[in-house]
Structure formats: structure tokens, C-alpha cells
């Protein structure tokens, strides 16, 4: 595990401290979890972009054509 010195504005530090307290975790764990979530989100976006580049024109339409035609569930209407 690595150590990292982090400078935060006082206002953000107060928010982090309070949220961590409410969640019953340390500030360290809260920040580590927040960074992990951001890394996962960016990695997912990169993965989706890579998959999109491999798209064959018309392939998505063919998949959608296989979806059964039915009325939307209540609340899902446009």
C-alpha cells in the first residue's frame, strides 16, 4: 500500500469528515473508496469507447430487431 499526502480546501475536508462519520468509516477509507469509484467510472468509459470503435454498422439495429414488440410497462411510456 502507498501513502499519499493530500491537500484539501478546509470546506471539502469538513464535508468529507462529516460524510465519513455518517457512514461510520475513516476519512482514509472514504477517500480511497471515492477514488476507486472514479477510477472504475473512467475505466468503464474507456472500455465502452473501445467497444464502440469495433462496432459494425447496422449490428445494433439487428439486435434491436430481435426484441419482442409489446406495449411498454406502466411508467415506461414516452
Backbone torsions as a table, in degrees:
resi	resn	phi	psi	omega
1	UNK	NA	147.2	-178.9
2	UNK	-107.4	152.5	174.5
3	UNK	-101.5	147.1	-178.2
4	UNK	-142.1	125.6	172.9
5	UNK	-85.6	129.7	-175.0
6	UNK	-128.6	128.6	176.9
7	UNK	-102.8	124.0	178.3
8	UNK	-122.3	146.0	171.1
9	UNK	-59.7	147.9	-177.8
10	UNK	-54.7	-39.6	-177.9
11	UNK	-63.9	-41.6	178.4
12	UNK	-68.2	-41.0	178.9
13	UNK	-59.5	-41.5	178.3
14	UNK	-61.4	-43.7	179.3
15	UNK	-64.0	-45.9	179.8
16	UNK	-60.6	-45.7	-179.8
17	UNK	-59.3	-45.3	-178.2
18	UNK	-66.8	-45.0	-179.8
19	UNK	-64.6	-42.9	177.8
20	UNK	-60.8	-41.7	178.5
21	UNK	-62.1	-45.0	179.7
22	UNK	-62.2	-36.2	179.4
23	UNK	-81.6	-10.2	179.9
24	UNK	72.7	31.4	178.9
25	UNK	-126.4	165.1	176.6
26	UNK	-74.5	159.6	175.4
27	UNK	-60.3	-39.7	179.7
28	UNK	-59.0	-47.4	-179.3
29	UNK	-66.2	-39.6	178.3
30	UNK	-59.7	-48.7	-178.8
31	UNK	-66.1	-41.3	178.1
32	UNK	-60.7	-41.2	179.0
33	UNK	-66.3	-41.4	179.7
34	UNK	-63.4	-42.2	178.4
35	UNK	-66.1	-41.1	178.6
36	UNK	-61.5	-40.4	177.5
37	UNK	-62.5	-42.6	-179.7
38	UNK	-65.7	-43.2	178.2
39	UNK	-60.6	-43.7	179.5
40	UNK	-62.8	-42.2	179.4
41	UNK	-62.9	-44.7	179.5
42	UNK	-66.9	-39.9	178.5
43	UNK	-63.4	-40.3	179.0
44	UNK	-64.9	-43.0	179.0
45	UNK	-61.8	-41.4	177.1
46	UNK	-63.2	-42.7	-179.7
47	UNK	-62.0	-45.0	-179.6
48	UNK	-64.8	-40.2	178.6
49	UNK	-63.1	-41.1	177.6
50	UNK	-62.9	-43.1	179.4
51	UNK	-65.2	-37.8	-179.2
52	UNK	-64.2	-34.6	179.3
53	UNK	-66.0	-26.4	-179.2
54	UNK	-87.4	1.9	-177.0
55	UNK	-61.4	138.0	172.2
56	UNK	-95.9	130.3	-179.9
57	UNK	-54.1	131.9	178.1
58	UNK	87.7	-12.5	-176.3
59	UNK	-65.0	-41.3	-178.8
60	UNK	-65.6	-39.0	177.5
61	UNK	-61.7	-37.7	178.3
62	UNK	-65.0	-38.0	177.2
63	UNK	-65.7	-45.9	-179.8
64	UNK	-63.1	-31.6	178.6
65	UNK	-63.5	-22.7	-179.1
66	UNK	-85.2	-8.3	179.5
67	UNK	-75.0	129.8	-179.5
68	UNK	-60.9	142.7	178.0
69	UNK	-85.1	121.2	176.3
70	UNK	-156.4	164.3	178.9
71	UNK	-67.7	146.9	177.4
72	UNK	-67.9	153.6	175.2
73	UNK	-66.1	152.1	178.4
74	UNK	-54.5	130.7	-178.2
75	UNK	96.3	-15.4	179.9
76	UNK	-100.1	4.6	-179.0
77	UNK	-67.5	155.4	175.0
78	UNK	-81.0	NA	NA
